[in-house]
Amino acid sequence: MEKAPKSLRLQIALMGRVNSGKSSFLNLVTGQEAAITSDIAGTTTDVVEKNQELLPLGPVTWLDTAGFGDTTELGGERLAKTRKVFDRADIIILVLECDKIGEPEKFVLDEAEKRQTPVIKIFNKSDLCMHCGDDGICVNSLDKGGRDRVLTALKAELIKVVPEDFITPPPLLGDLVPPHGTVVMMIPLDFEAPKGRLIMPQVQAIRDALDYNQTVIMVKEDNYLSALDNLKIPPDLVVCDSQVVDKMVAETPAGIKCTTFSTLFARLKGDIDKFVEGAAAIKSLRDGDKVLIAESCTHHAVEDDIGRVKIPNWLRKKTGKDLQIDHVSGHDFPDNLCEYKLVIQCGGCMNNRREILSRINKCETAGAAVTNYGICISELKGVLGRILEPFPQALQTYLTARTE
């Protein structure tokens, strides 16, 4: 995170009138005393920059600016520097005292509109307000206990407005294998695979490996062991379809990293750590709990469909609970997420990353655990720890979540 150059970071400017609480808000969202705060007007004398890894968006730089309305001796010079921030801010966070809109706030909104820079309103000092605005986030920046709520709401707004360049996903698998390394892919040719073709996740994985100058060996699951025996050097990574993950894990020697296509997509399209936390929540399901399965494809369900038949059967068998399982498809996503204990999202190969991140955030806001097909299936088959080995941070998240 610290090595990410400033030019590649999302630049978020904090603006507003003096004493609106910009620095206090910065301290709240970063979880640090990143900026000096006081009741004295003009405490922030220059643009304060603070780097943060704001997952799932990635590395950002907060720009805490001097407040408008500074009448101190150096106020004019400070505001001149604040105005220059308009030219480099990707997003502006306008911090208001409650819902007070005056000349300083209008100036910020007008300048942002000229530059077509997105603005998110923060109605600060909510503990002193009778009413907050309806088009922003109500915040009491001094209430550290409210940090998680504020961060969740802020991420939801950022995902809506962040420039597409900053939603660019990580590599699918290229960074998991050294250059000129070898990837073995177990590819089933089942009823859902188009005749004469491979499905999209497999094609994308092959292309990503080739883009990173890696060697790809493709086999059906019944030829996997013979393929390993024919290799002089063990592969750097093995990837399989989630439905045969238990077979792959059983046949893959320790020391060879392995995972599933859907797990790769958990990182590519969403937040793999959140999906892992969601899978760990399966053990907490109780009789009568509602589970939502969200599939982005709108294909005709086959007799042994993964989302409508297999996962529900595996889920009920693993938990031994009488679960109510609902399904949605395409871009449909319900508003009543608070009714669900668990949401299981498909790999998301038909979604852009923004949509999957938005779904994760909606689940988090509603208090529903969320995971995806591959990670869920691996947990149900008891091999999730093994398939997370290529992702050390996600593996640690899983191990921590299991002990809670």
Protein Blocks (a to p, Z undefined) as FASTA:
>chain_A
ZZpcfklpccdddeddehilmmmmmmmmnopafbccdfbehklmbdcdddddddfkbpcd
ddddddehiabfklmmmmmmmmmmmmmpfbdcdddehjaccfklmmmmmmmmmnopacdd
ddehklmpfbdcfkbccddfklmklmmmmmmmmmmmmmmmgcfklmpccdfklmmpcehi
acdddddddfklcghiacfklmmmmmmmmmnopacddddfklmmmmmmmpmbdcfbdcdd
fklmmmmmmmmcghiacddfklmmmmmmmcfklmmmmmmmmmmpcehiacddddfbfcdc
dfklfklmmmmmmmmmmnopacdddddehjbdcfklmmpmbdcddehlmbcfklmmmmmm
mmmmnopacddfklmmmmmnopmmmmmmmmmmlmmmmmmmmmZZ
